[in-house]
Amino acid sequence: MNVATHPATRKYQWASFGKMTALFILLLIVFITDVAFGSVSIPFQAVLDIIVSGKSDNEAWRYIIENIRIPKAITAIIVGCGLPVSGLQMQTLFRNPLASPSVLGITAGASLGVALVMLSAGTITTIYSIKELGISGSWLILLAASLGAAFIMFLVIAISARIRDNVIMLVVGIMIGNITLSVISIWQYFSAPEQLKDYLLWTFGSLGGVSGSQLYLLAAVVAVGLLISFASSKMLDTLLLGERYARTMGLTVNRARLLIIGSTSLLAGSVTAFCGPISFIGIAVPHLARSLFNTSDHRVLIPACCLIGTSLMLLCDIIAQLPGSNSVLPINVITALVGSPVVIWIIMSRNNLKNSF
Protein backbone atom coordinates (compact mmCIF):
# COMPACT_ATOMS: atom_id res chain seq x y z
CA MET A 1 0.00 0.00 0.00
CA ASN A 2 1.26 3.48 -0.91
CA VAL A 3 2.30 5.53 2.15
CA ALA A 4 0.32 8.52 0.86
CA THR A 5 -2.90 6.49 0.72
CA HIS A 6 -2.39 4.65 4.03
CA PRO A 7 -5.37 5.27 6.35
CA ALA A 8 -3.14 6.58 9.15
CA THR A 9 -1.44 9.00 6.75
CA ARG A 10 -4.74 10.25 5.39
CA LYS A 11 -6.09 10.68 8.92
CA TYR A 12 -3.04 12.76 9.88
CA GLN A 13 -3.38 14.88 6.74
CA TRP A 14 -7.04 15.60 7.51
CA ALA A 15 -6.16 16.44 11.11
CA SER A 16 -3.43 18.82 9.92
CA PHE A 17 -5.84 20.43 7.45
CA GLY A 18 -8.38 20.92 10.25
CA LYS A 19 -5.78 22.57 12.48
CA MET A 20 -4.63 24.84 9.64
CA THR A 21 -8.23 25.87 8.98
CA ALA A 22 -8.82 26.61 12.67
CA LEU A 23 -5.64 28.71 12.80
CA PHE A 24 -6.72 30.65 9.69
CA ILE A 25 -10.12 31.40 11.25
CA LEU A 26 -8.35 32.53 14.43
CA LEU A 27 -6.14 34.77 12.31
CA LEU A 28 -9.19 36.46 10.74
CA ILE A 29 -10.77 37.00 14.16
CA VAL A 30 -7.69 38.59 15.76
CA PHE A 31 -7.04 40.67 12.61
CA ILE A 32 -10.51 42.24 12.75
CA THR A 33 -10.22 42.68 16.53
CA ASP A 34 -6.83 44.38 16.16
CA VAL A 35 -8.22 46.79 13.57
CA ALA A 36 -11.25 47.52 15.78
CA PHE A 37 -9.19 48.49 18.85
CA GLY A 38 -7.43 51.82 19.23
CA SER A 39 -7.34 55.14 21.06
CA VAL A 40 -10.30 56.35 18.98
CA SER A 41 -13.49 54.39 19.67
CA ILE A 42 -15.11 53.21 16.42
CA PRO A 43 -18.26 51.05 16.34
CA PHE A 44 -17.52 47.46 15.40
CA GLN A 45 -20.08 47.48 12.56
CA ALA A 46 -18.43 50.58 11.08
CA VAL A 47 -15.05 48.81 11.23
CA LEU A 48 -16.45 45.80 9.35
CA ASP A 49 -18.05 48.05 6.71
CA ILE A 50 -14.77 49.87 6.10
CA ILE A 51 -12.76 46.61 5.90
CA VAL A 52 -15.24 44.98 3.50
CA SER A 53 -16.35 47.88 1.29
CA GLY A 54 -13.91 50.69 2.08
CA LYS A 55 -16.85 53.08 2.59
CA SER A 56 -18.05 54.99 5.62
CA ASP A 57 -20.16 58.04 6.38
CA ASN A 58 -17.46 59.20 8.78
CA GLU A 59 -14.32 60.14 6.83
CA ALA A 60 -12.21 60.38 9.98
CA TRP A 61 -13.04 56.79 10.89
CA ARG A 62 -12.26 55.63 7.37
CA TYR A 63 -8.90 57.43 7.39
CA ILE A 64 -7.92 55.91 10.75
CA ILE A 65 -8.87 52.39 9.67
CA GLU A 66 -7.34 52.48 6.17
CA ASN A 67 -4.18 54.51 6.84
CA ILE A 68 -3.24 53.62 10.41
CA ARG A 69 -4.82 50.46 11.78
CA ILE A 70 -4.90 48.20 8.70
CA PRO A 71 -1.24 48.93 7.73
CA LYS A 72 -0.23 48.21 11.35
CA ALA A 73 -2.17 44.93 11.37
CA ILE A 74 -0.64 43.93 8.02
CA THR A 75 2.81 44.71 9.43
CA ALA A 76 2.03 42.39 12.36
CA ILE A 77 1.15 39.65 9.87
CA ILE A 78 4.40 40.16 7.96
CA VAL A 79 6.46 40.08 11.18
CA GLY A 80 4.51 37.02 12.35
CA CYS A 81 5.52 35.20 9.17
CA GLY A 82 9.12 36.36 8.83
CA LEU A 83 10.57 35.88 12.32
CA PRO A 84 9.13 32.41 13.11
CA VAL A 85 10.24 30.96 9.77
CA SER A 86 13.74 32.40 10.18
CA GLY A 87 13.87 30.90 13.69
CA LEU A 88 12.64 27.54 12.39
CA GLN A 89 15.39 27.46 9.75
CA MET A 90 18.09 28.27 12.28
CA GLN A 91 16.88 25.63 14.73
CA THR A 92 17.02 23.09 11.91
CA LEU A 93 20.39 24.23 10.58
CA PHE A 94 22.04 24.05 14.02
CA ARG A 95 19.79 21.21 15.22
CA ASN A 96 19.33 23.21 18.40
CA PRO A 97 15.95 24.09 19.96
CA LEU A 98 17.34 27.33 21.44
CA ALA A 99 18.60 28.76 18.15
CA SER A 100 16.87 31.89 16.89
CA PRO A 101 17.79 35.18 15.14
CA SER A 102 17.98 36.99 18.49
CA VAL A 103 19.83 34.31 20.49
CA LEU A 104 22.52 33.70 17.87
CA GLY A 105 23.14 37.40 17.25
CA ILE A 106 21.42 37.74 13.86
CA THR A 107 19.08 40.42 15.20
CA ALA A 108 22.05 42.17 16.79
CA GLY A 109 23.79 42.11 13.40
CA ALA A 110 20.76 43.72 11.77
CA SER A 111 20.74 46.31 14.57
CA LEU A 112 24.41 47.01 13.87
CA GLY A 113 23.57 47.65 10.21
CA VAL A 114 20.78 50.06 11.18
CA ALA A 115 23.08 51.77 13.68
CA LEU A 116 25.65 52.21 10.92
CA VAL A 117 23.04 54.11 8.88
CA MET A 118 21.38 56.05 11.70
CA LEU A 119 24.28 56.92 14.01
CA SER A 120 27.28 57.43 11.75
CA ALA A 121 26.16 59.69 8.93
CA GLY A 122 24.59 62.60 10.80
CA THR A 123 21.01 63.80 10.91
CA ILE A 124 20.36 63.09 7.23
CA THR A 125 19.88 59.41 8.07
CA THR A 126 17.64 59.69 11.11
CA ILE A 127 14.33 57.85 11.06
CA TYR A 128 12.51 61.03 10.02
CA SER A 129 14.81 61.62 7.08
CA ILE A 130 14.63 57.99 6.02
CA LYS A 131 10.83 58.18 5.97
CA GLU A 132 11.00 61.37 3.92
CA LEU A 133 13.32 59.71 1.42
CA GLY A 134 10.64 57.10 0.68
CA ILE A 135 11.61 53.99 -1.24
CA SER A 136 15.27 54.94 -1.62
CA GLY A 137 15.66 55.48 2.10
CA SER A 138 13.85 52.23 2.77
CA TRP A 139 16.31 50.39 0.55
CA LEU A 140 19.19 52.04 2.42
CA ILE A 141 18.11 50.86 5.87
CA LEU A 142 16.90 47.49 4.56
CA LEU A 143 20.21 46.81 2.81
CA ALA A 144 22.20 47.80 5.91
CA ALA A 145 20.11 45.57 8.19
CA SER A 146 20.22 42.57 5.84
CA LEU A 147 23.98 42.88 5.35
CA GLY A 148 24.50 43.17 9.10
CA ALA A 149 22.36 40.07 9.71
CA ALA A 150 24.13 38.15 6.93
CA PHE A 151 27.58 39.10 8.27
CA ILE A 152 26.86 37.74 11.74
CA MET A 153 25.17 34.67 10.26
CA PHE A 154 28.22 33.89 8.09
CA LEU A 155 30.47 34.38 11.12
CA VAL A 156 28.40 31.94 13.20
CA ILE A 157 28.36 29.41 10.34
CA ALA A 158 32.15 29.72 9.86
CA ILE A 159 32.74 29.04 13.56
CA SER A 160 30.23 26.17 13.56
CA ALA A 161 32.33 24.45 10.87
CA ARG A 162 35.07 24.05 13.50
CA ILE A 163 32.82 23.40 16.51
CA ARG A 164 30.50 20.40 16.21
CA ASP A 165 28.92 20.69 19.66
CA ASN A 166 25.58 22.50 19.34
CA VAL A 167 25.55 23.67 22.96
CA ILE A 168 29.00 25.25 22.63
CA MET A 169 27.91 26.74 19.31
CA LEU A 170 24.93 28.31 21.02
CA VAL A 171 27.20 29.89 23.64
CA VAL A 172 29.50 31.20 20.90
CA GLY A 173 26.50 32.71 19.09
CA ILE A 174 25.36 34.46 22.26
CA MET A 175 28.87 35.85 22.81
CA ILE A 176 29.00 37.16 19.22
CA GLY A 177 25.65 38.84 19.79
CA ASN A 178 26.94 40.41 23.02
CA ILE A 179 30.06 41.71 21.26
CA THR A 180 27.89 43.23 18.53
CA LEU A 181 25.61 44.90 21.07
CA SER A 182 28.65 46.24 22.91
CA VAL A 183 29.93 47.85 19.71
CA ILE A 184 26.50 49.45 19.23
CA SER A 185 26.53 50.71 22.84
CA ILE A 186 29.92 52.36 22.34
CA TRP A 187 28.59 53.94 19.16
CA GLN A 188 25.55 55.24 21.04
CA TYR A 189 27.76 56.75 23.75
CA PHE A 190 29.54 58.97 21.21
CA SER A 191 26.42 59.84 19.15
CA ALA A 192 24.51 63.10 19.14
CA PRO A 193 21.39 63.24 21.38
CA GLU A 194 19.02 63.58 18.40
CA GLN A 195 20.43 60.51 16.69
CA LEU A 196 20.48 58.57 19.95
CA LYS A 197 16.82 59.33 20.67
CA ASP A 198 15.70 58.09 17.25
CA TYR A 199 17.75 54.91 17.52
CA LEU A 200 16.55 54.12 21.05
CA LEU A 201 12.93 54.53 19.95
CA TRP A 202 13.63 52.10 17.11
CA THR A 203 15.09 49.50 19.51
CA PHE A 204 11.82 49.33 21.49
CA GLY A 205 10.13 47.69 18.52
CA SER A 206 7.04 49.04 16.80
CA LEU A 207 4.48 47.93 14.25
CA GLY A 208 3.03 51.38 13.64
CA GLY A 209 5.92 53.04 11.81
CA VAL A 210 5.60 51.16 8.50
CA SER A 211 3.25 52.51 5.85
CA GLY A 212 2.98 53.36 2.18
CA SER A 213 5.87 52.28 -0.03
CA GLN A 214 7.77 50.92 2.98
CA LEU A 215 5.00 48.42 3.70
CA TYR A 216 5.05 47.20 0.08
CA LEU A 217 8.82 46.87 0.20
CA LEU A 218 8.80 44.97 3.50
CA ALA A 219 6.05 42.64 2.24
CA ALA A 220 7.94 41.96 -1.01
CA VAL A 221 11.25 41.14 0.71
CA VAL A 222 9.62 38.88 3.32
CA ALA A 223 7.62 37.14 0.56
CA VAL A 224 10.86 36.38 -1.30
CA GLY A 225 12.42 35.03 1.89
CA LEU A 226 9.37 32.84 2.57
CA LEU A 227 9.38 31.46 -0.98
CA ILE A 228 13.05 30.53 -0.64
CA SER A 229 12.32 28.91 2.73
CA PHE A 230 9.43 26.84 1.42
CA ALA A 231 11.45 25.81 -1.63
CA SER A 232 14.15 24.62 0.82
CA SER A 233 11.73 22.38 2.78
CA LYS A 234 13.27 19.11 1.59
CA MET A 235 16.78 20.41 2.32
CA LEU A 236 15.71 21.37 5.84
CA ASP A 237 14.13 17.94 6.41
CA THR A 238 17.35 16.28 5.29
CA LEU A 239 19.62 18.53 7.40
CA LEU A 240 17.54 17.68 10.46
CA LEU A 241 18.91 14.12 10.21
CA GLY A 242 22.52 15.34 10.33
CA GLU A 243 25.06 16.60 7.80
CA ARG A 244 26.64 13.20 7.32
CA TYR A 245 23.30 11.62 6.40
CA ALA A 246 22.44 14.63 4.22
CA ARG A 247 25.61 14.13 2.16
CA THR A 248 24.82 10.42 1.67
CA MET A 249 21.41 11.52 0.35
CA GLY A 250 23.14 13.65 -2.29
CA LEU A 251 22.57 17.05 -0.66
CA THR A 252 25.23 19.71 -1.23
CA VAL A 253 25.43 20.93 2.36
CA ASN A 254 27.37 24.13 1.67
CA ARG A 255 24.88 25.21 -1.00
CA ALA A 256 21.99 24.44 1.34
CA ARG A 257 23.64 26.49 4.09
CA LEU A 258 24.05 29.48 1.78
CA LEU A 259 20.41 29.27 0.74
CA ILE A 260 19.24 29.11 4.35
CA ILE A 261 21.57 31.96 5.33
CA GLY A 262 20.22 34.08 2.49
CA SER A 263 16.55 33.58 3.33
CA THR A 264 17.14 33.98 7.08
CA SER A 265 19.04 37.22 6.52
CA LEU A 266 16.27 38.57 4.31
CA LEU A 267 13.53 37.65 6.79
CA ALA A 268 15.24 38.71 10.03
CA GLY A 269 17.07 41.67 8.48
CA SER A 270 14.05 43.26 6.79
CA VAL A 271 11.75 42.84 9.80
CA THR A 272 14.38 44.22 12.17
CA ALA A 273 15.07 47.15 9.84
CA PHE A 274 11.51 48.43 9.75
CA CYS A 275 10.06 47.22 13.08
CA GLY A 276 13.05 47.09 15.40
CA PRO A 277 14.47 44.04 17.18
CA ILE A 278 11.42 41.96 18.18
CA SER A 279 12.30 39.12 20.54
CA PHE A 280 10.64 35.83 21.53
CA ILE A 281 8.65 35.22 18.32
CA GLY A 282 11.54 33.65 16.39
CA ILE A 283 12.43 31.11 19.08
CA ALA A 284 8.99 30.25 20.49
CA VAL A 285 6.60 29.93 17.55
CA PRO A 286 8.47 27.00 15.89
CA HIS A 287 8.11 25.05 19.14
CA LEU A 288 4.42 25.86 19.32
CA ALA A 289 4.03 24.62 15.74
CA ARG A 290 5.87 21.36 16.48
CA SER A 291 3.78 20.76 19.59
CA LEU A 292 0.49 21.48 17.84
CA PHE A 293 1.15 19.43 14.69
CA ASN A 294 3.53 16.85 16.21
CA THR A 295 5.72 16.73 13.12
CA SER A 296 9.18 17.69 11.82
CA ASP A 297 8.01 18.05 8.20
CA HIS A 298 8.90 21.60 7.13
CA ARG A 299 6.19 21.61 4.46
CA VAL A 300 3.78 21.60 7.40
CA LEU A 301 5.84 23.57 9.90
CA ILE A 302 6.50 26.60 7.67
CA PRO A 303 2.82 27.47 7.00
CA ALA A 304 2.01 26.51 10.61
CA CYS A 305 4.65 28.96 11.88
CA CYS A 306 3.17 31.68 9.67
CA LEU A 307 -0.38 31.15 10.94
CA ILE A 308 0.60 30.85 14.63
CA GLY A 309 3.09 33.72 14.41
CA THR A 310 0.66 36.13 12.76
CA SER A 311 -2.12 35.38 15.25
CA LEU A 312 0.30 35.80 18.15
CA MET A 313 1.69 39.10 16.84
CA LEU A 314 -1.83 40.49 16.31
CA LEU A 315 -2.80 39.41 19.82
CA CYS A 316 0.29 41.09 21.27
CA ASP A 317 -0.52 44.26 19.31
CA ILE A 318 -4.04 44.27 20.77
CA ILE A 319 -2.63 44.03 24.30
CA ALA A 320 0.07 46.65 23.56
CA GLN A 321 -2.57 49.21 22.61
CA LEU A 322 -4.13 49.06 26.09
CA PRO A 323 -7.70 49.33 24.76
CA GLY A 324 -9.45 52.39 26.13
CA SER A 325 -6.30 54.48 26.60
CA ASN A 326 -3.96 56.60 24.48
CA SER A 327 -0.85 54.65 25.51
CA VAL A 328 0.92 52.11 23.32
CA LEU A 329 3.46 49.81 24.97
CA PRO A 330 6.60 48.65 23.11
CA ILE A 331 5.79 45.44 21.26
CA ASN A 332 8.94 43.78 22.64
CA VAL A 333 7.57 43.96 26.19
CA ILE A 334 4.31 42.29 25.24
CA THR A 335 5.81 39.47 23.15
CA ALA A 336 7.98 38.42 26.09
CA LEU A 337 5.33 38.78 28.81
CA VAL A 338 2.54 37.05 26.89
CA GLY A 339 4.47 34.43 24.98
CA SER A 340 7.07 33.09 27.40
CA PRO A 341 4.62 31.56 29.92
CA VAL A 342 2.65 29.97 27.09
CA VAL A 343 5.75 28.30 25.65
CA ILE A 344 6.90 27.09 29.09
CA TRP A 345 3.47 25.52 29.62
CA ILE A 346 3.50 23.88 26.17
CA ILE A 347 6.99 22.43 26.70
CA MET A 348 6.17 21.11 30.17
CA SER A 349 2.80 19.62 29.18
CA ARG A 350 3.97 18.08 25.91
CA ASN A 351 7.48 16.72 26.17
CA ASN A 352 7.84 15.89 22.49
CA LEU A 353 10.17 18.64 21.32
CA LYS A 354 13.34 16.63 21.99
CA ASN A 355 12.28 14.17 19.29
CA SER A 356 12.49 16.93 16.69
CA PHE A 357 16.27 17.37 16.98
MODA-V43055 format. One record per pair of residues at least 12 apart in sequence whose C-alpha atoms are under 8 Angstrom apart, sorted by the first residue. I is the first residue (numbers start at 1). J is the second residue. Records with the same first field share a line. If there is no record, write none. Layout:
I=J / J
//
This chain:
16=293
19=293
20=304 / 307
23=307 / 308 / 311
24=307
26=311
27=307 / 310 / 311
30=311 / 314 / 315
31=73 / 311 / 314
32=48
33=318
34=69 / 73 / 314 / 315 / 317 / 318
35=47 / 65 / 69 / 70 / 73
37=318 / 321 / 323
38=321 / 323 / 324 / 325 / 326
39=321 / 323 / 324 / 325 / 326 / 327
41=324
42=61
47=65
50=62 / 65 / 66
51=65 / 66
54=66
67=211
68=208
71=208 / 210 / 211 / 215
72=207 / 208 / 209 / 210 / 211
73=207 / 314
75=207 / 208 / 210 / 215
76=207 / 310 / 313 / 314 / 317
77=309 / 310 / 311 / 313 / 314
78=218 / 219 / 222 / 310
79=271 / 309 / 310 / 313
80=281 / 306 / 307 / 308 / 309 / 310 / 311 / 312 / 313
81=226 / 305 / 306 / 307 / 309 / 310
82=222 / 225 / 226 / 267 / 268 / 271 / 306
83=101 / 267 / 268 / 271 / 281 / 282
84=281 / 282 / 283 / 284 / 285 / 286 / 305 / 306 / 309
85=226 / 229 / 264 / 282 / 286 / 302 / 305 / 306
86=100 / 101 / 263 / 264 / 267 / 268 / 282
87=99 / 100 / 101 / 264 / 282 / 283 / 286
88=100 / 282 / 283 / 286 / 302
89=229 / 236 / 260 / 264
90=264
92=236 / 239 / 240 / 357
93=236 / 239 / 240 / 257 / 260
94=166
95=166 / 240 / 357
96=166 / 167 / 357
97=283 / 287 / 357
98=170 / 283
99=170 / 283
100=282 / 283
101=268 / 282 / 283
102=177 / 277 / 279 / 282
103=170 / 173 / 174 / 177
104=156 / 170 / 173 / 174 / 176 / 177
105=152 / 153 / 173 / 174 / 176 / 177 / 178 / 180
106=148 / 149 / 150 / 152 / 153 / 177 / 265 / 268 / 269
107=149 / 268 / 269 / 272 / 277
108=149 / 177 / 180 / 181 / 277
109=145 / 148 / 149 / 150 / 151 / 152 / 177 / 180
110=144 / 145 / 146 / 147 / 148 / 149 / 268 / 269 / 272 / 273
111=145 / 148 / 272 / 273 / 276 / 277
112=145 / 148 / 180 / 181 / 184
113=141 / 144 / 145 / 146 / 147 / 148 / 149
114=141 / 144 / 145 / 273
115=184 / 199
116=144
117=140 / 141 / 144
118=195 / 199
119=187 / 188 / 191 / 195 / 196 / 199
120=191
122=195
123=194 / 195
126=195 / 198 / 199
127=198 / 199
134=213 / 214
135=213 / 214 / 217
138=214 / 217
141=273
142=269 / 270 / 273 / 274
145=269 / 270 / 272 / 273
146=265 / 266 / 268 / 269 / 270 / 273
147=265 / 269
148=269
149=265 / 268 / 269
150=261 / 262 / 265
152=176
153=261 / 265
154=261
156=172 / 173 / 176
202=275 / 276
203=276 / 277
204=276 / 277 / 330 / 331 / 332
205=275 / 276 / 277 / 278 / 330 / 331 / 332
206=275 / 276 / 330 / 331
207=275 / 331
209=274 / 275
210=274 / 275
218=270 / 271 / 274
221=266 / 267 / 270
222=266 / 267 / 270 / 271
224=263
225=262 / 263 / 264 / 266 / 267
226=263 / 267
228=259 / 263
229=260 / 263 / 302
230=298 / 299 / 302
232=256 / 259 / 260
233=297 / 298 / 299
234=298
235=251 / 256
236=298
237=296 / 297 / 298
238=251
240=357
241=357
277=332
278=331 / 332 / 335
279=332 / 335 / 336
280=335 / 336 / 339 / 340
281=309 / 335 / 339
284=339 / 340 / 343
285=305 / 308 / 309
286=301 / 305
287=343 / 353
288=308 / 343 / 346
289=301 / 304 / 305 / 308
290=353 / 356
291=346 / 347 / 350 / 352 / 353
294=352
295=356
296=356
313=335
316=331 / 334 / 335 / 338
317=331 / 334
319=334
320=334
//
